[in-house]
Amino acid sequence: MQNQYSPSQPCRAEDVPQWDSETDVVVVGFGAAGSCAAIEALAAGAQVEIFEVAAAAGGSAALSGGEVYVGGGGGTSVQRAAGFEDATEDLYKYLMMAGGPGADEARTRLYAEQAEPHFRWLQEQGVPFKGPTCRASGSNR
Ligand SMILES: Cc1cc2nc3c(=O)[nH]c(=O)nc-3n(C[C@H](O)[C@H](O)[C@H](O)COP(=O)(O)OP(=O)(O)OC[C@H]3O[C@@H](n4cnc5c(N)ncnc54)[C@H](O)[C@@H]3O)c2cc1C
C-alpha cells in the first residue's frame, strides 16, 4: 500500500498513527526563517526540534545572493561606515514603492521599524557581512 503521508501533504493531528517524540517547539524547514526561529526559541529556554525535508539545511537562503534589505533607524553600521544615514520612514516608503500596489502597509511598517535591530541580531549570530561596497557622494571616508 502506498504511504499516504508525505512532506507536502498536510495531515490532521488525530490521523497521525504514532507520535515519535515530544518537544516544546517544532521548526519545519531549516532555511533562513526556520534557523532564526530555532535560535530564538532555544534562547528563550525551549526545547527545539528542526525537521528538514532536504538532505541538508539552507533552503533558498543558501542559494540566495545574500543581499539583506535593511536600514532605517539612523542606518546600519554598514550604511554609516559608507557615509549614509537612513531613516525608518525612508525605508518604509522605499519598501512600499518596491512592493507595488499590493504591498501590505502594516507588515511593511513592522519590517521597516525592526530592520536595523534585526540586522544587528544577524551580526550577533555571526552572520558575516562584506561591509560597504560603495560610498556616499561627497564622503571622504
Ligand atoms: C537564487 C536566489 C537568490 C536570492 N537572492 C536573494 C537576495 O539576495 N536577497 C534576498 O533578500 N532574498 C533573496 N532570495 C530569496 C530568499 O532566498 C528567500 O526569500 C528566503 O531564503 C526564504 O527563506 P525561508 O526561510 O522562508 O525559506 P528557505 O530558506 O527556502 O527555507 C525553507 C526550508 O524548508 C524546507 N522545507 C520545505 N517544506 C518542508 C517540509 N514539508 N518539511 C520539512 N522541511 C521543509 C526546505 O527544504 C528549506 O530548507 C533569493 C532566492 C534565490 C533562489
The ligand as an SDF file (V2000), in Angstrom:
LIG
                    3D

 53 58  0  0  0  0  0  0  0  0999 V2000
   18.9610   32.2680   -6.4500 C   0  0  0  0  0  0  0  0  0  0  0  0
   18.2840   33.0670   -5.3540 C   0  0  0  0  0  0  0  0  0  0  0  0
   18.8210   34.2900   -4.9720 C   0  0  0  0  0  0  0  0  0  0  0  0
   18.1860   35.0450   -3.9790 C   0  0  0  0  0  0  0  0  0  0  0  0
   18.7810   36.2160   -3.5710 N   0  0  0  0  0  0  0  0  0  0  0  0
   18.2130   36.9260   -2.5580 C   0  0  0  0  0  0  0  0  0  0  0  0
   18.8580   38.1060   -2.0520 C   0  0  0  0  0  0  0  0  0  0  0  0
   19.9440   38.4920   -2.4820 O   0  0  0  0  0  0  0  0  0  0  0  0
   18.2320   38.7910   -1.0580 N   0  0  0  0  0  0  0  0  0  0  0  0
   17.0400   38.3730   -0.5240 C   0  0  0  0  0  0  0  0  0  0  0  0
   16.5250   39.0440    0.3920 O   0  0  0  0  0  0  0  0  0  0  0  0
   16.4260   37.2450   -0.9600 N   0  0  0  0  0  0  0  0  0  0  0  0
   16.9860   36.5150   -1.9600 C   0  0  0  0  0  0  0  0  0  0  0  0
   16.3710   35.3580   -2.3870 N   0  0  0  0  0  0  0  0  0  0  0  0
   15.1420   34.9530   -1.7270 C   0  0  0  0  0  0  0  0  0  0  0  0
   15.4790   34.3430   -0.3620 C   0  0  0  0  0  0  0  0  0  0  0  0
   16.4870   33.3690   -0.5050 O   0  0  0  0  0  0  0  0  0  0  0  0
   14.2120   33.7010    0.2310 C   0  0  0  0  0  0  0  0  0  0  0  0
   13.1900   34.6860    0.3080 O   0  0  0  0  0  0  0  0  0  0  0  0
   14.4870   33.1730    1.6370 C   0  0  0  0  0  0  0  0  0  0  0  0
   15.5810   32.2880    1.6260 O   0  0  0  0  0  0  0  0  0  0  0  0
   13.2530   32.4830    2.1700 C   0  0  0  0  0  0  0  0  0  0  0  0
   13.5740   31.9990    3.4530 O   0  0  0  0  0  0  0  0  0  0  0  0
   12.6920   30.8770    4.0970 P   0  0  0  0  0  0  0  0  0  0  0  0
   13.2880   30.5250    5.4200 O   0  0  0  0  0  0  0  0  0  0  0  0
   11.2630   31.3090    4.0410 O   0  0  0  0  0  0  0  0  0  0  0  0
   12.7960   29.6530    3.0790 O   0  0  0  0  0  0  0  0  0  0  0  0
   14.0920   28.6890    2.7810 P   0  0  0  0  0  0  0  0  0  0  0  0
   15.3830   29.3740    3.1250 O   0  0  0  0  0  0  0  0  0  0  0  0
   13.8780   28.1950    1.4020 O   0  0  0  0  0  0  0  0  0  0  0  0
   13.8450   27.5270    3.8230 O   0  0  0  0  0  0  0  0  0  0  0  0
   12.7400   26.6460    3.7380 C   0  0  0  0  0  0  0  0  0  0  0  0
   13.2380   25.2680    4.1410 C   0  0  0  0  0  0  0  0  0  0  0  0
   12.1120   24.4430    4.4180 O   0  0  0  0  0  0  0  0  0  0  0  0
   12.3500   23.1490    3.8850 C   0  0  0  0  0  0  0  0  0  0  0  0
   11.0430   22.5180    3.7240 N   0  0  0  0  0  0  0  0  0  0  0  0
   10.0750   22.8120    2.8470 C   0  0  0  0  0  0  0  0  0  0  0  0
    8.9960   22.0220    3.0580 N   0  0  0  0  0  0  0  0  0  0  0  0
    9.3180   21.2140    4.0950 C   0  0  0  0  0  0  0  0  0  0  0  0
    8.6120   20.1790    4.7800 C   0  0  0  0  0  0  0  0  0  0  0  0
    7.3660   19.8170    4.4330 N   0  0  0  0  0  0  0  0  0  0  0  0
    9.2390   19.5470    5.8000 N   0  0  0  0  0  0  0  0  0  0  0  0
   10.4910   19.9070    6.1760 C   0  0  0  0  0  0  0  0  0  0  0  0
   11.2150   20.8790    5.5560 N   0  0  0  0  0  0  0  0  0  0  0  0
   10.6150   21.5210    4.5310 C   0  0  0  0  0  0  0  0  0  0  0  0
   13.0820   23.4380    2.6000 C   0  0  0  0  0  0  0  0  0  0  0  0
   13.7840   22.2980    2.1370 O   0  0  0  0  0  0  0  0  0  0  0  0
   14.0290   24.5690    3.0440 C   0  0  0  0  0  0  0  0  0  0  0  0
   15.2520   24.0760    3.5760 O   0  0  0  0  0  0  0  0  0  0  0  0
   16.9840   34.5840   -3.3680 C   0  0  0  0  0  0  0  0  0  0  0  0
   16.4570   33.3330   -3.7520 C   0  0  0  0  0  0  0  0  0  0  0  0
   17.1030   32.5840   -4.7160 C   0  0  0  0  0  0  0  0  0  0  0  0
   16.5350   31.2210   -5.0800 C   0  0  0  0  0  0  0  0  0  0  0  0
  1  2  1  0
  2  3  1  0
  2 52  2  0
  3  4  2  0
  4  5  1  0
  4 50  1  0
  5  6  2  0
  6  7  1  0
  6 13  1  0
  7  8  2  0
  7  9  1  0
  9 10  1  0
 10 11  2  0
 10 12  1  0
 12 13  2  0
 13 14  1  0
 14 15  1  0
 14 50  1  0
 15 16  1  0
 16 17  1  0
 16 18  1  0
 18 19  1  0
 18 20  1  0
 20 21  1  0
 20 22  1  0
 22 23  1  0
 23 24  1  0
 24 25  2  0
 24 26  1  0
 24 27  1  0
 27 28  1  0
 28 29  2  0
 28 30  1  0
 28 31  1  0
 31 32  1  0
 32 33  1  0
 33 34  1  0
 33 48  1  0
 34 35  1  0
 35 36  1  0
 35 46  1  0
 36 37  1  0
 36 45  1  0
 37 38  2  0
 38 39  1  0
 39 40  1  0
 39 45  2  0
 40 41  1  0
 40 42  2  0
 42 43  1  0
 43 44  2  0
 44 45  1  0
 46 47  1  0
 46 48  1  0
 48 49  1  0
 50 51  2  0
 51 52  1  0
 52 53  1  0
M  END
$$$$
